[in-house]
Amino acid sequence: MLVLLSVKTNSLIAFNMDIFDTTENWDLAPLEAFQAFVRTEAFVTLGRRPKALLGSSFESARPMRASATNVYISMFGKFIRYLNGKPLRAVTPGDIVRFLDRGEATKGERSTKPLSLIRVRYLRLFERVYAYIEVQPNPATIATIELFNSASTGRDKSKVALDLVQQAQFIKNLPAASPYRGPECTQGWKKRRDRAMQAIMLGAGLKVSEVVSLYIENVGEIDINGSVPITISQASVDGNGADHRTQLRPFAVDIVMDWVLERKQMRLATRLLFPASLKDLKPLNKATLYRQVTATFERAGIETTHSGGRTLRNSYAFRELQKENASVELVGQFLGLKKQASAQKYLYLVEKDRLTKNLS
């Protein structure tokens, strides 16, 4: 099979993929073998992530773009130069960790960023290569575990998120509520409110303080992908945050939008989306919402070290980062994070889940 490959000079070079993709070349000419491998369907397939169970939209796997291919070749080339002739099959997990430490030390980013975005990309790349050439145990997987177990992961170890099955179970066990029967009947409105509040927390990644401060106009219309934009302003959360817009995902849309419609028909003197009562038009007490979330965890039989609003927010980030072509930067924007480094910390949740499945 002939392919055209753009390398350092961006010139087109024709070569036969089958000639280079051999066991001997992976030992003697690993960069050339990788240049063949990166153009195959196997490379794309080995990098696929599992699809979500909650109705989120995923793009099907696409062929590698030339620009992406060249980035991977450049990354792998740096590793080969670092090995200085050491065969790929002789590489140890320690070699990989030292390579990553050396690269980040050059940038002055050593010690506290074992899960930076560049490290995760390198580790996933190496895992694909070693899976393809059938080296077991996979040294890149072991290197990843070593990084997770290092003391420098620090506060990231305390992050807790629900996996996709648990998230579906949480939604299934939201407070039971009677159907809405029109503006003349308010029976059961609190239960419908409570369902919508918890659904919007998991479905849009909102903080408790953001949920209780939402106004009706902060909720947009359903877009062509089935999601709903939610706008958060600093003013609505007493300046404790940043202006941002997130996306309420399809699995929670019906629950939330049914409540939005009901809330618009109530004709209350406040624009709060989730008022504490029909007479006391102040925001709901945050402690009340915390208790409600905990009760849903209990009904769902979900046991975690943390069962509050932060876990639902973490779960939103975890789910978004599981998508094909997930963007850490975009997830950070959805969460209203001011620094990209804050968003990168959520990679710990994704990688931990992936490794757990690989080792089970």
C-alpha atoms as one frame of an Amber mdcrd trajectory, in Angstrom:
protein
   0.000   0.000   0.000   1.480   3.345  -1.060   1.031   6.497   1.047   2.320
  10.036   0.787   4.048  11.259   3.914   5.005  14.821   4.836   8.063  14.800
   7.091  10.537  17.551   8.126  10.689  19.313   4.751   6.925  18.971   4.147
   7.833  17.368   0.811   5.793  14.409  -0.358   7.555  11.070  -0.218   6.014
   7.862  -1.530   6.790   4.638   0.258   5.281   1.228   0.785   3.643   0.944
   4.214   4.050  -2.834   4.403   7.815  -2.606   3.861   8.389  -0.419   6.919
   5.766  -1.884   9.272   7.700  -5.021  10.240   9.059  -6.438  13.485  12.619
  -5.939  12.264  12.073  -2.271  11.430  10.449  -1.551  14.797  13.781  -2.695
  16.245  16.201  -1.220  13.702  14.303   1.756  12.239  11.557   2.587  14.755
  10.818   6.089  13.466  10.255   4.835   9.915   8.079   2.007  11.261   6.066
   4.529  13.270   5.626   6.732  10.195   3.952   3.757   8.559   1.902   2.833
  11.626   0.525   6.331  12.243  -1.153   6.230   8.807  -3.025   2.995   9.471
  -6.538   2.344  10.691  -5.007   0.434  13.615  -3.470   3.624  14.984  -6.840
   5.392  14.959  -8.655   2.374  16.421  -6.211   1.985  19.313  -6.819   5.601
  20.283 -10.587   5.423  20.419 -12.368   6.074  23.703 -15.562   4.380  24.933
 -18.841   6.099  24.116 -21.027   7.486  26.894 -24.248   5.844  28.051 -26.200
   9.035  28.640 -27.011  10.198  25.136 -24.076  12.562  24.573 -23.154  13.002
  20.938 -19.903  11.485  19.702 -18.161  11.836  16.371 -17.224   8.649  14.611
 -13.538   7.954  14.149 -12.076   9.888  11.238  -8.888   9.405   9.238  -5.870
  11.212  10.642  -5.266  14.691   9.244  -1.803  15.357   7.816  -1.167  18.024
  10.457  -2.027  15.632  13.298   0.097  12.905  11.746   3.121  15.206  11.627
   2.653  16.153  15.288   2.644  12.501  16.328   5.733  11.813  14.210   7.531
  14.751  15.816   6.610  13.545  19.322   7.734  10.001  18.653  10.915  11.254
  17.008  11.863  13.121  20.195  11.470   9.896  22.168  13.603   7.923  19.724
  16.361  10.529  19.902  16.204  10.400  23.698  16.631   6.617  23.642  19.898
   7.105  21.731  19.837   3.700  20.082  18.124   1.702  22.844  15.625  -0.720
  21.210  11.941   0.015  21.781  11.348  -3.455  23.177  14.039  -2.873  25.818
  12.451   0.341  27.107  11.347   0.265  30.751   8.612   2.287  32.468  11.411
   4.188  34.170  12.812   5.221  30.776   9.443   6.720  29.851   9.062   8.566
  33.160  12.595   9.965  32.886  11.919  11.085  29.314   8.807  12.972  30.423
  10.618  14.488  33.416  13.496  15.572  31.219  11.177  17.195  28.670   9.214
  19.127  31.258  12.354  20.101  33.170  13.566  21.781  30.001  10.439  23.932
  30.116  10.803  24.612  33.827   7.643  22.632  34.568   9.018  19.791  36.635
   7.829  18.390  39.984   4.129  19.258  40.304   2.631  18.456  36.889   2.753
  14.695  36.351  -0.593  14.861  34.549  -0.020  17.862  32.333  -1.691  17.641
  28.945   1.583  16.988  27.109   2.444  14.064  29.408  -0.953  12.466  28.893
  -0.587  12.778  25.119   2.837  11.170  25.171   1.687   8.342  27.434  -1.317
   7.565  25.239   0.876   7.637  22.160   3.387   5.206  23.687   0.590   2.915
  24.855  -0.693   2.658  21.287   2.745   1.771  19.971   3.438  -0.908  22.581
  -0.048  -2.364  22.203   0.498  -2.558  18.446   3.897  -4.259  18.641   2.486
  -6.545  21.360   4.828  -5.767  24.230   3.355  -7.036  27.499   3.155  -5.712
  30.089   2.801  -2.358  28.363   5.598  -0.145  29.762   3.636   3.022  29.022
   0.696   1.779  31.100   3.004   0.999  34.005   4.668   4.419  33.638   1.261
   6.060  33.823   0.433   4.183  37.020   3.759   5.236  38.527   2.952   8.858
  37.784  -0.484   8.521  39.367   0.980   6.938  42.467   3.683   9.565  42.860
   3.353  12.039  45.693   3.354  14.914  43.238  -0.187  14.150  42.097  -1.134
  15.914  45.304  -4.646  17.252  45.556  -5.796  15.542  42.357  -6.087  12.296
  44.318  -9.086  13.708  46.211 -11.163  14.245  43.064 -14.105  11.881  42.855
 -16.350  11.367  39.837 -19.140   8.994  38.903 -18.456   6.672  35.994 -20.945
   6.600  33.121 -22.994   3.750  34.589 -23.245   5.528  37.957 -24.276   8.767
  36.266 -27.135   6.970  34.527 -28.100   5.408  37.867 -28.088   8.832  39.536
 -30.501  10.237  36.945 -32.735   7.190  37.294 -33.026   7.812  41.056 -33.838
  11.519  41.060 -36.740  12.450  43.384 -40.028  10.996  42.184 -42.537  13.678
  41.161 -46.114  13.806  39.961 -46.667  15.075  36.401 -47.179  18.802  35.801
 -50.891  19.467  35.277 -50.862  23.085  34.182 -50.507  26.545  35.770 -53.618
  26.182  37.917 -52.192  23.201  39.838 -49.042  23.603  41.935 -49.178  20.161
  43.551 -45.770  18.452  43.482 -43.892  21.512  42.175 -41.064  21.207  44.711
 -40.260  17.655  43.680 -40.178  18.699  40.018 -37.921  21.612  40.988 -35.632
  19.279  42.931 -35.372  16.885  39.974 -34.456  19.727  37.634 -31.832  21.178
  40.005 -29.970  17.911  40.331 -30.279  17.134  36.626 -28.782  20.500  35.713
 -25.872  19.935  38.107 -24.898  16.644  36.487 -25.982  17.632  32.992 -24.237
  21.033  32.869 -21.507  20.843  35.513 -22.812  23.718  37.620 -21.750  24.506
  41.167 -24.389  24.551  43.896 -23.944  28.322  44.224 -24.576  28.709  40.475
 -27.688  26.535  40.512 -29.468  28.371  43.336 -28.650  31.730  41.695 -29.873
  30.890  38.176 -32.513  33.054  36.513 -35.004  31.849  33.936 -33.291  33.866
  31.211 -29.971  32.074  31.879 -31.365  28.960  30.143 -31.282  29.061  26.343
 -33.062  27.072  23.663 -32.306  23.525  22.542 -29.691  23.515  19.778 -29.369
  21.185  16.783 -27.293  18.740  18.839 -29.941  18.443  21.556 -27.973  20.459
  24.132 -29.061  23.667  25.861 -26.725  26.614  26.571 -26.627  27.796  30.187
 -25.179  31.246  30.872 -23.520  32.085  34.189 -22.585  35.632  35.221 -20.388
  36.809  38.077 -23.253  38.988  39.299 -25.474  35.962  39.866 -22.911  34.283
  42.110 -21.755  37.366  44.026 -18.594  37.723  41.962 -17.362  34.283  43.024
 -16.624  32.959  39.559 -16.298  34.005  35.945 -18.770  34.845  33.201 -19.103
  31.704  31.115 -21.453  29.511  29.152 -21.809  25.784  29.562 -23.885  23.126
  27.819 -26.691  21.124  29.368 -26.385  17.731  27.716 -29.291  15.857  26.066
 -29.839  13.206  28.761 -30.915  15.932  31.223 -32.650  18.319  28.826 -36.230
  17.019  29.117 -36.181  17.133  32.927 -34.799  20.666  33.042 -36.800  22.163
  30.166 -40.074  20.760  31.489 -39.334  22.635  34.714 -38.382  25.823  32.833
 -41.759  25.761  31.088 -43.586  25.199  34.376 -41.573  27.903  36.105 -42.415
  30.480  33.411 -46.118  29.832  33.965 -45.969  30.433  37.736 -46.087  34.235
  37.485 -43.921  34.765  40.554 -42.410  38.113  41.499 -38.880  36.713  41.122
 -36.965  35.549  38.040 -35.131  32.887  40.046 -35.321  29.557  38.253 -35.355
  27.598  41.508 -37.123  29.652  44.234 -37.193  28.353  47.785 -40.988  28.580
  47.948 -43.923  30.217  46.208 -44.165  32.908  48.899 -40.573  33.327  50.115
 -38.948  34.376  46.859 -35.373  34.146  48.096 -32.815  31.704  46.660 -32.919
  28.168  47.968 -30.541  27.471  50.838 -27.435  25.701  49.494 -27.461  23.249
  52.412 -30.908  22.068  51.292 -29.600  21.229  47.854 -26.595  19.408  49.314
 -28.939  17.223  51.395 -31.091  16.458  48.378 -28.101  15.378  46.300 -26.872
  13.124  49.102 -30.307  11.527  49.329 -30.239  10.735  45.592 -26.840   9.080
  45.993 -28.319   6.902  48.714 -31.383   5.948  46.658 -29.122   5.050  43.738
 -26.926   2.884  45.958 -23.821   4.800  44.846 -21.038   4.670  47.408 -18.321
   7.320  47.066 -16.025   9.145  49.456 -17.788  12.388  48.460 -21.477  12.539
  47.537 -22.167  16.232  47.036 -22.377  18.822  44.318 -18.660  18.788  43.602
 -18.812  15.116  42.688 -21.552  15.861  40.141 -19.436  18.686  38.707 -16.410
  16.394  38.495 -18.605  13.809  36.801 -19.597  16.328  34.143 -15.936  17.031
  33.386 -15.143  13.298  33.350 -17.969  12.624  30.887 -16.997  15.499  28.585
 -13.375  14.367  28.509 -14.443  10.844  27.528 -15.764  12.087  24.196 -14.023
  11.631  20.893 -11.784  14.635  20.178 -12.389  15.962  23.700 -10.878  19.365
  24.423  -9.484  20.131  27.879  -9.620  23.825  27.029 -13.312  23.658  26.106
 -14.199  21.698  29.249 -12.415  24.386  31.263 -14.560  27.020  29.564 -17.750
  25.081  30.320 -16.748  24.905  33.995 -15.840  28.598  34.118 -12.246  27.901
  35.107  -9.866  30.830  34.783  -6.702  28.756  34.274  -6.131  25.920  31.848
  -4.050  24.139  34.480  -7.206  23.794  36.580  -8.970  22.001  33.741  -6.016
  19.693  33.139  -6.388  18.299  36.654  -9.563  16.562  35.516  -7.443  14.381
  33.238  -6.594  12.412  36.373 -10.177  11.153  36.514 -10.171  10.008  32.891
  -6.798   8.314  33.023  -7.557   6.602  36.335 -10.767   5.160  34.904  -9.038
   4.003  31.732  -6.206   2.313  33.600  -8.607   0.617  35.980 -10.448  -0.916
  33.017  -7.217  -1.927  31.296  -5.950  -3.729  34.386  -9.240  -5.434  35.283
